[in-house]
Amino acid sequence: MKTLILIRHAKSDWPENTEDFDRPLAEKGFHDAEKMSHFLKNQNIAIDKFFSSPALRALTTCEIFNKKYEIEIETIAKLYNASDTNFENITLGLDDNLNHVAMFSHNNGISNFANSMSEDMFMFPTCGVAGFQIECESWADFHDAKKKLIYFHEPKKI
């Protein structure tokens, strides 16, 4: 059994003359990321490793979560503006020693990927977190494995 956790980056800012990739978190984003990371840790949600888009807003969100978890962070370029296929290919290639992984990415890709695994249709708010139970022993079996949404949290509702 594996757990895949999808986390949309926290609320970002868009200062003048800033490229999309370099957008920083807004003050609300810092607050929400700290709130959500604290909530997940207090819920005893296990995470073995973080994977993050290298875009500033996603990586900063991941780093805030890592203040609570203190685990390895790996950046993956394909998580920036990721498609369903990008998410799936990354998941298929995960190390089987990892049972609980979290991926930090962006909309619309993260919502589309989550919706492809669940009958519940939803759009991720900023700093939204969805956890999926994946019925497989190897990540390589992800594609055909049964997937179940086990939780969905958003900053406004915790």
Backbone as a ProteinNet text record, in pm:
[ID]
protein_1_A
[PRIMARY]
MKTLILIRHAKSDWPENTEDFDRPLAEKGFHDAEKMSHFLKNQNIAIDKFFSSPALRALTTCEIFNKKYEIEIETIAKLYNASDTNFENITLGLDDNLNHVAMFSHNNGISNFANSMSEDMFMFPTCGVAGFQIECESWADFHDAKKKLIYFHEPKKI
[TERTIARY]
84.7	0	89.4	56.8	131.2	35.9	93.1	15.8	79.9	-1.6	42.1	-32.7	43.5	-13.6	17.4	-85.1	-69	-94.3	-2.8	-13.5	5.6	-95.4	-80.9	-3.4	82.6	158.8	64.8	117.4	40.2	20.8	-63.7	-97.9	28.2	37.1	156	125.2	231.4	226.3	274.6	256.6	309.3	362.1	480.3	538.3	564.8	563.3	589.1	725.1	734.9	858.1	910.5	818.9	857.7	802	888.3	843.9	759.9	671.9	585.1	665.3	773.4	855.6	911.2	935.2	1000	903.3	775	676	695	703.5	719.2	583.6	587.1	464.2	420.7	290.8	233.9	237.1	213.7	211.6	109.9	-8	-110.4	-57.5	21.7	79.3	170.9	255	342.6	258.8	156.8	70.1	-1.8	-60	-134.5	-43.2	76.8	169.7	210.9	236.1	270.2	152.6	33.2	-88.8	-112.1	-102.7	-129.3	-22	103.4	210	193.7	158.4	133.8	15.5	-90.1	-209.5	-175.3	-103.8	-70.1	15.3	113.7	202.2	122.9	31.5	-50.5	-151	-183.8	-272.4	-192.6	-63.7	27.1	28.1	21.1	28.9	175.8	207	345.2	384.2	505.4	562.2	708.9	751.3	889.6	979.1	922.7	1002.9	912.5	964.9	895.4	953.6	865.8	904.2	837.1	913.3	858	893.9	800.3	831.2	943.3	1035.8	1141.9	1098.3	974.8	926.2	926.7	961.6	983.2	865.3	742.7	626.7	601.8	624.8	606.3	718.7	842	955.5	954.5	915.4	905.3	797.6	684.2	579	633.5	703.5	763	861.2	943.8	1042.9	975.5	862.2	788.1	734	678.9	632.3	749	864.5	979.6	1033.8	994.1	1031.3	969.7	854.4	787	836.6	863.9	895.6	1045.5	1126.6	1272.6	1310.8	1267.7	1296.5	1360.3	1396.2	1460.6	1360.8	1409	1333.1	1406.2	1331.6	1387.4	1305	1371.7	1298.9	1295	1180.5	1160.6	1099.9	1173.7	1130.4	993.1	962.1	835.2	714.1	736.3	623.8	583.4	660.1	623.5	531.7	410.5	309.1	289.5	280.2	272.9	138.7	146.6	26.9	-0.9	-117.4	-149.1	-37.8	9	112.8	241.2	278.2	398.4	386.3	272.4	251.7	260.4	191.5	189.9	329.5	402.9	537.6	631.1	619.7	701.1	664.7	536	488.7	534.5	525	566.9	714.7	794.1	937.9	985.5	893.6	934.2	999.7	1090.4	1159.3	1059.6	1055.9	960.3	986.4	1102.4	1129	1049	995.4	913.1	766.8	704.5	563.9	468.4	517.1	433.4	509.1	464.6	532.5	437	493.6	415.2	475.5	388.7	431.2	369.9	454.7	413.4	414.3	298	289.4	185.1	131.2	50.1	-82.3	-179.4	-301.7	-275.3	-342.5	-455.1	-412.7	-286.6	-236.2	-262.9	-240.9	-257.5	-403.7	-495.6	-639	-679	-629.9	-662.8	-612.7	-491	-435.4	-515	-546.9	-626	-761.6	-824.7	-956.3	-949.9	-835.3	-821	-814	-784.7	-775.2	-898.2	-993	-1105.9	-1234.9	-1344.4	-1475	-1522.6	-1460.3	-1493.2	-1427.2	-1504.8	-1448.6	-1422.1	-1300.4	-1267	-1152.9	-1144.2	-1031.5	-952.9	-824.2	-739.3	-735.4	-764.6	-734.4	-584.2	-531	-389.9	-367.9	-261.1	-220.1	-318.7	-401	-486.9	-403.8	-450.3	-378.3	-475.2	-441.5	-521.6	-433.4	-483.1	-411.1	-484.6	-410.5	-467.4	-400.6	-482.6	-431.7	-419.8	-301.8	-275.7	-253.2	-337.6	-327.6	-225.8	-99.5	8.8	128.3	215.6	339.4	454.1	440.1	542.2	479.1	549	500.1	486.7	564.6	557.6	419.4	341.9	206.7	99.7	140.9	49.1	-65.3	-32.8	-133.2	-259	-241.5	-355.5	-403	-336.7	-372	-502.2	-574	-693	-648.4	-714.8	-679.9	-801.6	-778.6	-889.4	-849.6	-933.4	-912.2	-938.3	-839.2	-857	-873.7	-829.1	-856.1	-830.7	-898.2	-877.2	-892	-786.9	-786.1	-751.1	-812.3	-778.9	-767.1	-680.6	-653	-776.9	-875.2	-994.1	-1078.4	-1063.7	-1151.8	-1084.6	-964.6	-900	-875.9
-118.1	0	124.6	220.2	346.2	462.5	576	698.8	807.7	870.3	982.8	1106.8	1207.6	1332.3	1442.4	1511.4	1621.8	1752.4	1847.4	1976	2087.5	2171.7	2288.9	2395.5	2467.1	2573.9	2672	2738	2836.7	2963.8	3053.1	3178.9	3255.9	3292.5	3363.6	3508.4	3581.5	3721.1	3727	3839.1	3855.4	3997.8	4021	4156.1	4193.6	4322.7	4374.8	4325.9	4296.3	4251	4118.2	4032.4	3901.1	3793.7	3703.1	3590.4	3495.5	3420.6	3326.4	3231	3177.8	3080.7	3139	3269.2	3335.7	3403.8	3376.8	3440	3392.3	3485.2	3448	3423.4	3370.9	3357.5	3493.7	3511.6	3629.2	3603.2	3706.1	3690.1	3583.4	3584.5	3483.1	3343.7	3331.5	3202.7	3146.2	3231.7	3186.4	3137.6	3214.8	3179.5	3046.3	3031.2	2909.4	2787	2800.9	2687.7	2643.5	2739	2703.6	2635.7	2687.5	2631.2	2488.1	2465.7	2333.2	2232.8	2273.3	2180.2	2138.6	2232.9	2203.9	2107.4	2133	2047.6	1905	1888.2	1753.6	1679.3	1747.8	1684.3	1642.9	1727.6	1695.3	1583.1	1561.6	1450.9	1320.9	1327.1	1211.9	1157.9	1248.4	1208.7	1186.9	1061.8	1023.5	1066.4	1117.7	1151.1	1110.8	1031.4	985	1081.3	1147.4	1236.1	1336.8	1457.9	1563.1	1573.8	1591.8	1622	1754.2	1847.2	1979.9	2031.8	2107.7	2191.3	2285.6	2317.4	2411.8	2558.1	2586.6	2725.1	2777.5	2903	2961.4	2940.9	2963.7	2954.8	2811.9	2713.3	2573.3	2527.5	2559.9	2517.4	2584.2	2710.1	2777.5	2711.5	2676.7	2605.9	2474.8	2401.1	2273.9	2294.5	2396.1	2422.9	2458.5	2526.5	2557.3	2428.3	2339.6	2209.9	2131.9	2146.3	2068.6	2116.4	2233.9	2277.3	2183.4	2125.7	2030.6	1887.3	1851.2	1712.1	1679.6	1774	1755.4	1627.7	1620.7	1506.8	1557.4	1465.8	1502.7	1569.5	1673.6	1742.1	1718.7	1676.5	1664.8	1752.1	1839.1	1919.1	1843.3	1853.1	1786.6	1889.2	1921.6	2023.7	1992.7	1864.4	1826.4	1853.3	1893.2	1929.8	2076.4	2151.8	2289.6	2283.4	2337.6	2330.6	2187.7	2095.2	1952.7	1912.4	1819.1	1756.1	1628.3	1568	1438.1	1337.7	1337.9	1243.3	1266.4	1392	1421.2	1363.9	1390.2	1337.8	1185.5	1123.8	977.1	921.2	978.2	928.9	943.4	1053.8	1073.2	966.6	945.6	847.3	706.2	669.7	535.9	510.4	615.9	601.6	616.5	629.9	648.6	522.5	543.2	434.7	359.8	228.3	148.2	148	195	208.6	323.5	410.5	523.1	479.8	484.3	444.7	563.1	678.7	798.3	915.5	964.9	1076.5	1193.3	1313	1434.3	1509.1	1557.1	1635.6	1774.1	1875	2015.5	2064.1	2114.6	2157.8	2267.8	2281.7	2396.7	2351.5	2444.7	2423.4	2463.9	2412.7	2323	2176.2	2151.6	2014.4	1932.8	1990.6	1913.5	1876.4	1966.4	1934.5	1828.5	1841.1	1742.8	1603.8	1597	1467.5	1408	1489.9	1441.9	1391	1464.9	1424.4	1297.1	1270	1146.1	1023.9	1045.5	935.6	922.2	1013.4	1016	1049.1	996.4	1030.9	1166	1215.2	1347.7	1452.9	1544.4	1650	1771.7	1818.9	1936.9	2012.2	2139.2	2222.2	2253.6	2239	2268	2418	2458.7	2597.6	2605.3	2725.1	2735.4	2669.5	2593.6	2518	2406	2364.4	2249	2121.5	2022.9	1896.2	1780.4	1689.7	1570	1447.4	1351.9	1227.4	1112.7	1029.5	915.1	786.5	685.7	553	481.3	425.8	356.2	209	123	-19	-87.6	-74.5	-140.5	-153.2	-245.1	-260.5	-188.8	-170.7	-102.7	16.2	129	247.1	219.2	124.3	89.2	36.8	-8.2	-59	48.6	172.6	283.2	294.2	284.1	307.5	221.9	92.9	2.1	-19.4	41.9	22.6	95.2	40.2	106.2	226.4	339.4	464	516	563.6	611.3	741.3	843.6	968.7	941	967	941.3	1069.9	1183.3	1311.8	1425.5	1535.7	1659	1773.5	1851.3	1961.2	2091.2	2198.5	2331.1	2427	2527.7	2616.6	2680.7	2718.4	2787.4	2697.4	2565.9	2473.7	2398	2440	2373.1	2472.3
0	0	0	-82.9	-94.7	-68.8	-33.2	-16.5	-101.2	-185.3	-267.4	-220.1	-181.1	-130.6	-231.9	-275.9	-370.1	-295.8	-312	-243.6	-345.6	-357.2	-444	-366.6	-436.1	-370.7	-300.6	-198.6	-123.3	-207	-157.4	-226.6	-262.9	-389.3	-436.7	-469.6	-485.5	-524.6	-669.3	-735	-870.3	-884.6	-824.8	-834.8	-980.9	-1006.3	-1140.1	-1188.9	-1317.6	-1382.4	-1326.5	-1282.1	-1231.2	-1323.6	-1366.1	-1448.5	-1363.8	-1427.5	-1357	-1268.1	-1319.8	-1247.5	-1117.3	-1114.9	-1001.6	-905.7	-918.9	-830.2	-686	-591.2	-449.8	-384.7	-263.3	-185.6	-133.9	-124	-59.1	92.1	169.9	315.8	356.3	295.1	321.9	289.6	185.5	146.9	254.1	310.1	418.6	536.9	571.3	684.1	659.3	539.7	507.9	504.1	449.5	442.4	582.8	670.2	808.3	877.1	854.9	914.7	865.6	734.7	678.9	718.5	720	758.3	904.2	988.4	1130	1143.6	1067.2	1071	1029.6	916.8	868.6	970.1	1024.8	1123	1247	1292.4	1409.4	1381.6	1255.1	1216.4	1197.3	1225.6	1209.5	1066.9	971.1	830.6	796.6	765.6	736.8	595.9	583.4	452.7	457	358	350.6	272.2	172.9	88.4	18.8	0.9	-73.2	-213.3	-311.2	-448.4	-482.7	-539.8	-564.7	-702.6	-756.8	-872	-828	-917	-881.1	-882.3	-926.1	-926.3	-782.6	-766.2	-633.9	-539.4	-585.4	-495.8	-447.8	-534.3	-495.2	-403	-438.8	-358	-220.4	-214.1	-83.9	1.9	-58.9	15.2	70.1	-12.8	27.6	143.2	133.6	238.8	371.5	365.7	488.9	550.4	468.5	518.5	579.4	519.6	565.5	700.5	744.6	880.6	983.5	951.8	1041.4	1019.3	893.6	860.5	860.6	819.2	813.9	738.4	611.7	525.7	396.7	309.7	183.6	89	21.2	-83.4	-215.3	-316.6	-451	-544.6	-619.4	-717.3	-849.9	-916	-1045.1	-1140.5	-1243.9	-1340	-1399.7	-1418.1	-1480.2	-1390.1	-1263.5	-1176.5	-1194.9	-1273.4	-1306.5	-1428.1	-1414.4	-1520.5	-1568.8	-1473.2	-1504	-1564.1	-1656.4	-1713.1	-1634.3	-1658.9	-1597.4	-1627.4	-1751.1	-1792.9	-1714.8	-1692.6	-1613.9	-1473.4	-1407.8	-1272.1	-1271.4	-1366.5	-1369.3	-1395.6	-1490.1	-1519.4	-1399.6	-1327.9	-1207.5	-1104.1	-1084	-985.5	-1021.3	-1147.9	-1192	-1164.8	-1160.8	-1141.2	-997.5	-901.5	-762.6	-706	-613.1	-543.5	-455.6	-466.3	-390.6	-240.9	-197.2	-54	6.7	-78.1	-33.5	-33.5	82.2	90.7	94.5	139.5	154.2	94.1	-20.6	-85.2	-105.1	-106.3	-130.7	-248.8	-336.6	-452.7	-445.2	-459.1	-459.3	-603.1	-647.7	-786.9	-801.1	-922.1	-961.8	-1022.9	-1023.9	-1098.9	-1243.4	-1335.3	-1334.9	-1330.7	-1353.2	-1360.6	-1236.9	-1118.1	-994.8	-973.4	-1004.8	-993.6	-1095.2	-1217.6	-1321.3	-1283.2	-1230.5	-1191.3	-1075.4	-976.3	-862.4	-909.3	-997	-1046.6	-1130.6	-1192.2	-1269.4	-1177.8	-1049.2	-953.7	-864.9	-877.1	-784.5	-857.8	-806.1	-860.8	-809.5	-701.3	-647.6	-735.3	-787.2	-870.7	-783.4	-787.3	-708.8	-774.1	-738.8	-779	-652.8	-660.8	-546.6	-519.9	-397.7	-361.7	-335.5	-326	-291.3	-155.9	-145.3	-26.4	8.3	-88.4	-68.9	-68.7	7.5	23.5	2.5	-88.8	-111.9	-92.6	-14.4	7.4	-58.4	-129.9	-200.2	-154.8	-128.9	-99.9	-234.1	-259.1	-384.6	-350.6	-400.7	-368.3	-459.1	-419.5	-491	-396.9	-430	-353.7	-423.3	-554	-633.6	-704.9	-701.5	-773.2	-923	-973.6	-1116	-1154.9	-1054.3	-1079.5	-1061.7	-1046.9	-1018.5	-1119.2	-1245.7	-1350.9	-1331.6	-1305.1	-1295.1	-1151.1	-1055.2	-914.5	-879.5	-782.6	-731.8	-649.7	-670.2	-602.3	-527.5	-406.7	-325	-255.4	-269	-195.9	-48.4	37	180.2	260.9	205.2	269.4	171.9	198.1	122.7	222.9	239.2	334.1	263.1	309.9	259.1	376.1	363.7	475.3	538.1	457.6	511	600.5	587.2	659.5	773	809.4	923.7	1036.5
[MASK]
++++++++++++++++++++++++++++++++++++++++++++++++++++++++++++++++++++++++++++++++++++++++++++++++++++++++++++++++++++++++++++++++++++++++++++++++++++++++++++++

